Amino acid sequence: MTEPVAVVPARNLPIPDHLSPVARMYLAPQPAMADYPALDDKAGWRAYVDAVDASVLPLLLQISAHAVAEVTARDAGGAKVFEIVPPEHDPEDCGVVLEMHGGALILCGGDACKLMGIGSAARLKRRIWSVDYRMPPEHPYPAALDDCIAAYRALLADRDPSQIIVSGGSAGGNLAAALMLRARDEGLPMPAGLILGTPEIDLTESGDSFHTNDGVDPGLRSLMPVNLLYADGHDLKHPYLSPLFGDLKDFPPTILTTGTRDLYLSNTVRMHRALRAAGVAAELHVTEAGPHTGFPGGPEGAAIDSEIRGFIERVIVT
């Protein structure tokens, strides 16, 4: 039996007038994205990653131009980590945000990871451990998750779990949630809280917004070829790959953020409902017209940052 399909007419999507000028800029149409290489073309994937990273780095440098922080590269149980301390950080505050950077599970390592961590430290006004995890094409699953669990173990050796917040946006949200599942499976304590910013927690891309917001989100498209490259032949439904399908009981208090134009809106909404069904204290914040990136630098983005800082203050023990 053929499943019913809703056919909608082509239409224009105006940018809402009530958005700030910065937010309106984020919703402007973007140039067409390059085609993905063939799955088995490792050299093609390396060239793709290098090209995208080279185009992203200047933007990150511009965003973080006024951010000042003390940055220390360190080994965390074999994982590479940037420890980032903003100037306004209270030296008596022992809290740490363990952050997994975004980037589709293949992008934004090295300097980009450091710059994204500096940005997070500036917005959250907290000490950040930004994990520079290994990625495809050279290092597919489970290398990234192995690095995240190594960094978490190293942090637990130095901090009480009540002083740790785990955070991840987009692909980093996948790893942050997968880290909770694996940490619990390995008998490690849960952190004080979890931050999931428009998380990529369903690599099967089964949610409604993968269709309804396809072409509506100006900066994100289906990542299925990337997901398959990352999974390296493993089942995309495995909870360590798609945490949405895992047993979420015992997760720490969680804050989730998304926007109404976000391709990952369904990911975030479904994860919120799954956490609530598992008895986890979870709050969801949805930004009007927000795409996958949100609106960093605008008042809408600042409002979300304020919510996240308030969440950290409520759950962490410093």
Secondary structure, DSSP 8 states (H G I E B T S, - for coil): ----------------TTS-HHHHHHTS----------TT-HHHHHHHHHHHHHHHHHHHHHHTTT---EEEEEEETTEEEEEEE-TT--TT---EEEEE--STTTS--THHHHHHHHHHHHHHTS-EEEE----TTTS-TTHHHHHHHHHHHHHHTTS-GGGEEEEEETHHHHHHHHHHHHHHHTT----SEEEEES----TT--STHHHHTTTTSTT----HHHHHHHHTTS-TTSTTT-GGGS--TT---EEEEEETT-TTHHHHHHHHHHHHHTT--EEEEEETT--TT--TTSHHHHHHHHHHHHHHHHH---
